[in-house]
């Protein structure tokens, strides 16, 4: 029988935590009822148009009861208001809450060594390998490698094949800016059209390779340049989800000042704001060339713990327990 619980590891304390799965009943109905019995309706619900409508209804309308409703919403999401740049009374719609900016330069410290790779988001993370022979080979459930990067992008497919990856699942309560995990020069950036499937664990388990089916933005960063992180080519893939209709590229070299679209040839600094997800939950995937990085030991240890219940353990031969990680925190180091 499939578990209804989903747990993760709090990185700082090592404690096992229960995840509050927002809209879990709706997602379960969609992916086990509607998807199987009414595929036409399922395609409509995961279409760009419906995602836009659901996003507006859920995020753009003001809180119905004013301040009290806003306070309840902030409490439910456990938003740390001390981190936010806006005052609490200015967060008067769910969208403003989800798109909040934080004092990341104060509350999200970053490793100082240039060769250390950092998390691109406040998220729950799994790490793995694209190699059949690796003990971390887990990609086939989450994505098809060629499809994820775009089958016609042969230079990047060839360079990154058999590499390692980290998968970051942003839950609705999280800070929704993505930050650059490495320093380097942007070699390519492109969008691949697709669907708008949910990133709830229930939906991920129900579908085969969901992340390579959703609409996504792929950024290729060459870190083997002056001032770079020296970990080879790195692909950062930002994946949309249900009720997220857009990924806004808004790189800022300093705090959130003077945001710019990401373009080829641009040098990006590790840990800086790169993009913003429109509200909801979504996923980042970072892919590294084979043999260029070693993941942080605690992430590997947490992933194999047997004292936590994970929906991602269902159907896999090894436990897959996520670790809650903060943006700009240590993810991996150059080998």
C-alpha positions in Angstrom: 0.0 0.0 0.0 1.4 3.4 -0.9 2.3 5.7 1.9 0.3 8.9 2.4 3.2 10.5 4.3 6.2 12.2 2.9 9.1 13.1 5.1 12.5 14.9 4.6 15.6 15.6 6.7 16.2 19.0 8.2 19.8 19.7 7.3 20.9 21.7 10.3 19.5 19.4 12.9 19.3 16.0 11.1 15.7 15.7 12.3 13.0 13.8 10.3 10.2 16.2 9.4 6.7 15.6 8.0 6.0 17.7 4.8 2.6 19.4 4.6 1.6 18.6 1.1 -0.5 21.5 -0.2 -3.4 20.4 -2.4 -2.5 16.8 -1.9 -6.1 15.5 -2.3 -6.6 17.5 -5.5 -3.3 16.2 -6.9 -4.2 12.6 -6.0 -7.6 13.0 -7.7 -6.0 14.5 -10.8 -3.2 12.0 -11.3 -5.1 8.8 -10.2 -8.6 9.6 -11.2 -8.9 12.3 -13.9 -5.6 11.2 -15.7 -6.6 7.6 -15.9 -10.4 8.0 -16.6 -10.7 11.4 -18.4 -7.4 12.0 -20.2 -8.9 14.9 -22.2 -9.8 16.8 -19.0 -6.4 16.0 -17.6 -4.7 17.6 -20.6 -6.9 20.7 -20.2 -6.1 21.0 -16.5 -2.3 20.8 -17.2 -2.5 23.2 -20.2 -0.9 26.7 -20.3 -4.3 28.4 -20.4 -5.7 26.6 -17.3 -2.4 27.1 -15.5 -2.9 30.9 -16.1 -6.5 30.8 -14.8 -5.7 28.8 -11.7 -2.7 31.0 -11.0 -4.8 34.1 -11.2 -7.6 32.8 -9.0 -5.2 31.4 -6.4 -2.6 34.1 -6.2 -3.6 37.4 -7.7 -6.9 38.1 -5.8 -6.5 40.1 -2.6 -7.0 38.3 0.7 -10.7 38.2 1.3 -10.6 39.2 5.0 -7.8 41.7 4.8 -5.1 41.5 7.4 -6.5 38.5 9.3 -6.6 36.3 6.2 -3.1 37.5 5.2 -1.8 36.7 8.7 -3.3 33.2 8.6 -1.8 32.6 5.2 1.7 33.7 6.3 1.4 31.5 9.5 0.3 28.5 7.4 3.3 28.8 5.2 5.6 29.6 8.2 7.1 32.6 6.4 9.9 34.2 8.3 8.9 37.8 8.1 12.2 39.0 9.5 13.9 37.9 6.2 11.6 39.8 3.9 12.3 43.2 2.3 8.6 44.2 2.3 6.7 44.9 5.5 4.1 42.3 6.5 1.2 44.7 5.6 2.6 45.0 2.1 2.3 41.3 1.5 -1.4 41.6 0.7 -1.9 39.0 -2.0 -0.6 35.4 -2.2 1.5 36.3 -5.2 3.4 39.0 -3.2 4.0 36.4 -0.6 5.3 33.8 -3.1 7.4 36.4 -5.0 8.9 37.9 -1.8 12.4 39.1 -1.8 14.6 38.4 1.2 17.9 39.7 2.7 19.7 36.7 1.3 23.1 38.4 1.8 22.4 38.3 5.5 20.2 35.2 6.1 21.6 32.8 3.4 25.4 32.7 4.0 27.5 31.2 1.2 30.8 29.2 1.2 33.7 31.4 0.3 35.8 29.0 -1.7 35.4 29.5 -5.4 35.4 25.8 -6.2 32.4 25.1 -4.0 29.0 24.7 -5.7 25.9 26.1 -3.9 22.2 25.3 -3.9 20.2 27.4 -6.4 17.1 27.5 -4.2 15.4 27.0 -0.9 14.2 23.5 -1.7 14.2 19.7 -0.9 17.1 18.1 -2.7 18.0 14.7 -4.1 21.3 14.0 -5.8 22.1 11.3 -8.4 24.0 10.1 -11.4 23.1 9.5 -15.1 25.4 6.5 -15.2 23.9 3.0 -15.1 26.9 1.8 -13.1 26.7 4.4 -10.4 25.3 3.6 -7.0 23.3 6.9 -7.3 21.7 6.0 -10.7 18.1 7.3 -10.1 17.4 9.5 -13.1 15.0 7.3 -15.1 12.0 8.0 -12.9 12.4 11.7 -12.8 13.6 12.6 -16.3 14.8 11.3 -19.6 18.3 12.9 -20.1 18.1 13.5 -23.8 14.5 14.8 -23.6 15.3 17.0 -20.6 18.0 19.0 -22.4 16.3 18.9 -25.8 17.3 16.1 -28.2 18.7 18.4 -30.8 21.2 20.1 -28.5 24.0 17.6 -29.3 27.0 19.5 -28.0 25.4 19.8 -24.5 24.0 16.3 -24.6 27.4 14.8 -25.5 29.3 16.9 -22.9 27.0 16.2 -20.0 26.0 12.6 -20.7 26.8 10.2 -17.8 27.2 13.2 -15.5 25.8 13.8 -12.0 22.8 15.8 -11.1 21.0 17.5 -8.2 17.2 17.8 -8.2 15.6 20.6 -6.1 11.9 20.6 -5.4 10.5 24.0 -4.4 7.4 23.6 -2.2 4.8 26.4 -2.2 6.1 27.8 1.1 9.6 28.4 -0.2 11.3 31.6 -1.4 10.8 31.4 -5.1 13.9 33.2 -6.5 16.5 30.9 -8.1 20.2 31.8 -7.6 23.2 30.8 -9.7 24.9 27.7 -8.3 28.3 28.4 -9.9 30.3 31.3 -11.4 31.0 31.2 -15.1 30.1 32.3 -18.6 26.7 31.6 -20.1 27.3 29.3 -23.1 23.6 28.9 -24.1 20.1 29.5 -22.8 16.9 28.2 -24.4 13.3 27.3 -23.6 11.7 24.0 -24.3 7.9 24.0 -24.5 5.9 21.4 -22.6 3.2 20.7 -20.1 2.4 22.1 -16.6 2.3 19.0 -14.4 2.4 19.3 -10.7 5.6 18.8 -8.7 3.8 17.2 -5.8 5.4 13.9 -4.9 2.2 12.1 -5.7 2.3 13.4 -9.3 6.0 12.7 -9.7 5.5 9.0 -8.6 2.4 8.6 -10.9 4.1 9.8 -14.1 7.2 8.6 -15.8 9.9 11.2 -16.3 7.7 14.2 -15.5 10.4 16.8 -15.4 11.4 16.2 -19.1 7.8 16.8 -20.1 7.1 20.1 -18.5 8.0 23.5 -20.0 11.5 24.4 -18.9 14.4 26.9 -19.4 17.9 25.4 -19.9 21.0 27.5 -19.1 24.4 26.1 -19.9 27.3 27.7 -17.9 31.0 27.2 -18.7 32.8 27.5 -15.4 36.3 26.8 -16.8 36.9 30.5 -17.4 38.7 33.2 -15.5 36.8 33.8 -12.3 34.7 30.6 -12.8 34.1 27.8 -10.4 36.2 25.3 -12.3 33.7 22.4 -12.4 33.3 22.2 -16.2 30.0 22.7 -18.0 27.0 23.0 -15.8 23.3 22.8 -17.0 20.7 24.5 -14.8 17.2 23.6 -15.8 14.2 25.5 -14.4 11.0 23.5 -14.7 7.5 25.0 -14.5 4.6 23.3 -12.8 0.9 23.5 -12.3 -0.2 27.1 -11.7 3.3 28.4 -12.7 3.0 30.0 -16.1 6.3 31.7 -16.3 10.0 31.8 -15.3 11.3 35.4 -15.3 15.0 35.6 -16.0 16.2 38.6 -13.9 19.9 38.2 -13.0 21.3 40.8 -10.6 25.0 41.1 -10.0 24.3 42.8 -6.7 21.4 42.0 -4.4 18.2 42.6 -6.6 19.5 45.7 -8.2 19.3 46.3 -12.0 17.9 42.8 -13.0 18.9 41.7 -16.5 17.8 38.9 -18.8 20.3 36.0 -19.1 22.1 36.1 -22.4 24.9 34.2 -24.1 28.3 35.4 -23.2 27.2 37.0 -19.9 29.3 36.2 -16.9 27.3 35.2 -13.8 28.5 35.1 -10.2 27.7 32.3 -7.9 24.9 32.9 -5.4 23.3 35.8 -7.2 19.5 36.0 -8.1 19.0 34.5 -11.6 15.3 34.0 -12.1 11.9 34.0 -10.4 9.2 31.4 -10.6 5.7 32.7 -10.7 3.8 31.3 -7.7 3.3 27.7 -6.7 5.9 24.9 -6.5 8.4 23.9 -9.1 11.8 22.2 -9.7 15.4 23.1 -10.5 17.7 20.4 -11.9 21.5 21.0 -12.1 23.6 18.7 -14.2 27.4 18.4 -14.0 29.9 16.8 -16.2 31.1 13.3 -15.2 33.8 13.4 -12.5 33.8 17.1 -11.9 32.1 17.4 -8.5 31.6 15.5 -5.3 28.3 16.1 -3.5 28.3 17.1 0.2 28.6 14.0 2.4 25.6 14.9 4.6 23.3 15.0 1.5 24.4 11.5 0.5 24.0 10.1 4.0 20.5 11.7 4.5 19.3 10.3 1.2 19.9 6.7 2.3 18.4 7.0 5.8 15.9 4.3 6.6 14.2 6.2 9.5 12.2 8.5 7.2 9.2 7.7 5.0 9.4 9.0 1.4 7.0 8.6 -1.4 10.1 8.5 -3.7 11.1 5.3 -2.1 8.1 3.6 -3.7 9.2 1.6 -6.7 12.9 2.4 -6.3 15.5 -0.1 -5.2 17.2 2.3 -2.8 15.7 4.8 -0.3 15.4 8.3 -1.7 15.0 10.8 1.2 15.2 14.5 0.5 17.2 17.0 2.5 15.8 20.5 3.1 18.5 22.8 1.8 18.8 26.6 1.7 19.7 28.7 -1.3 23.5 29.4 -1.5 24.3 26.6 1.0 27.0 24.0 0.1 25.9 21.5 -2.5 29.1 20.1 -3.9 32.8 20.7 -4.3 35.1 20.5 -7.3 37.1 17.3 -7.6 
